């Protein structure tokens, strides 16, 4: 059975590709109000050494829908060497 992202819930999974401390310890998704959000989590420590989670949350479409710059034939030079 495939995982179904349900309204008002989400999941975090260990980031197995973490190579630097600046990268999140866990990543996942949540669905709120019909919008899918990407979640990143970092485990940090307070002044007493107790662990806590810092989260970054953004709409998933934000990352996927960035426009791609493309050229046109008008940008090409007529000086083609062949």
Residue pairs with C-beta under 8 A, 6 or more apart in sequence:
3 11
5 29
5 30
5 31
5 36
6 31
7 31
7 32
7 34
8 31
8 32
9 30
9 31
10 28
10 29
10 30
10 31
10 37
10 39
11 28
11 29
11 30
12 26
12 27
12 28
12 39
12 41
13 26
13 27
13 28
14 25
14 26
15 23
15 24
15 25
15 26
15 27
17 23
18 24
18 25
24 40
24 41
24 42
24 56
25 41
25 42
25 43
26 40
26 41
27 38
27 39
27 40
27 41
28 38
28 39
28 41
29 36
29 37
29 38
29 39
29 60
30 36
30 37
30 39
30 57
31 37
35 59
35 61
36 59
36 60
36 61
37 57
37 58
37 59
37 60
38 57
38 58
38 59
38 60
38 63
39 55
39 56
39 57
40 55
40 56
40 57
41 53
41 54
41 55
41 56
42 53
42 54
43 51
43 52
43 53
44 51
44 52
44 53
44 54
45 51
45 52
46 52
